[in-house]
Amino acid sequence: MQTGDGLLVRLRPATGSLTPAELRVLAVAAERFGNGILEVTARGNLQVRGLTAADVAGLASAIGEAGIGVAEGVAIETPPLAGVDTDEIIDPRPLALALREAITALDSPLKLAPKLSIIIDGGGRFHLDNIVADLRLKAVKTDDDVAWLLSLGGTARPVALLDHRKVVPGLLAVLRRLATMGDAARGRDLDLEVIKTELAGGAYQPTGLILATEPAMPVAGLHTLADGATVLGVGLAYAQADAASLTALLRKAEELAAAEIRLAPGHGLFVLGLDHEAAAIMQGLAFSLGFRIAPDDPRNHIATCAGTGACASALMETKAVARVVVDAAPELLDGSLTVHLSGCPKGCARPSSAELTLVGAPSGYALVVNGTASVAPSAYTDANGIKSAFAHLGALVRENKDAGESARSCLTRLGAARIAAAFEQG
Ligand code: SF4
C-alpha cells in the first residue's frame, strides 16, 4: 500500500513463525529494496517500508528464495506462543488451519471485507483478548472437554458456545452471512440474534464453564513457561527497528542456535529455543541495540503510529514526540496507562480508547483524555509547547500521587479538567 515514505509491504508468515535466518533475509531485503525500516504492528504483522513500485518484485523474490510462506486470504490470527504457551487450554493452530482449508475449499470464494479478521485463541498467558477482531473464537474449559466461545465485532459480544465438532461449519455460516451483506461488512454489522438462531444447532451451554482470564503478559522480558522453557520477548522501540540492528540481533540468535522467531502483537517478537543463559546473552545485545527488553521499559506504554515522513495524513512526528514524553514525563509511564500518539484522528496505532491520546492537528497538538483519537479533544498546545505540556502532566502526577497510587488512578481522581489545565499550562 502507498504511504508517505513509499510503498509499504505487510506480511504474516503462513506458519506463524520464522527461523532467525528467514527473518534476517527479510531484514537484509528491507535494506536493499526498502528504506531499511521494519515494523511489527500492534497485531503482530511484519511491515517493510519505503519501497518503490520497481522494488516490489525484488522483495517478493527474496521472500520466495528464502522459502518463506506468506499467509493469504482472510486474516486468521492465533496468539504468538500458540502451541508453546503451557497455560493454553488448547493449541488453536489446528483449528485455524482447518478453517483456512474449509474457506479455501468453498466452491464459490467468499467476498469479504479486506480487513476482516478472525482470532482463534487457545487462552494462555499471551492471549489476544485485547486485540479487536471481527470474529473471535476463544477456547473455554467445559466439564470434560473444550468448547469455543464465539464473539462478534470486538471483545464484548459473545454470541454462542460452539462444540468443537461444529465450530468450522458454524464459522463458515457466519462468514457466508457476512458475504451476503457486501464486501464492506464487518463483524460489528452482524445481527446477534440472527447469528444466535443460525448457530443454535451447534451451540450448547454446558455447566462448569470456566472463563477467567488474566491480563495478557507484556511481550518484552525473559519468560519462563510452566514446563521450564525460556522464551525471550523483545519489543521494537516505537514499533520500528532499523535493518542493521535487527540483522545484528538475528545473527546472534543464529549463533546461539535459536530455533524460531514468532512475531508478537504489541510490536514485538519472541525468540524460542534458547536456554536461559543464551537468552540472557541475547537480551543484553537487544538492550544495547535499542530494543525494549523488560516489562518496566517506559517505552512499552507509548503507542505510536507511523507519523510524518511515513504517512501522508500525519501531522505529528510521532516517534520524536514519544522520545519527548519519555524524557519529560516518566511519571506517566509506570505501566498503569497508555499514552497514544496519533498523527491524525484516524488512530491507527490504537483504535480503542487510551487514558491520554495526543493527536496531530494543523496548528499543533490536541490532547484527548480517556478517548480515542477521533473524539473531541480537551486541550491544545502548539509544537513549541509540547515538551513543557508533558512536563506539566508529569509534575501533576508527581505532586498529587498518593503513596502507592498509580499514574492512572491519580489522573482519574484528578479528572479531565485538571489534566487539560496542566497540559495547556505548558
Ligand atoms: S493515525 Fe493517521 S497519521 Fe497515523 S498512520 Fe494512521 S492515517 Fe497515518
Residues whose N, C-alpha, C, O or C-beta is under 5 A from the ligand:
A	BS01	SF4	C305 A306 G307 C311 S313 A314 S342 G343 C344 K346 G347 C348
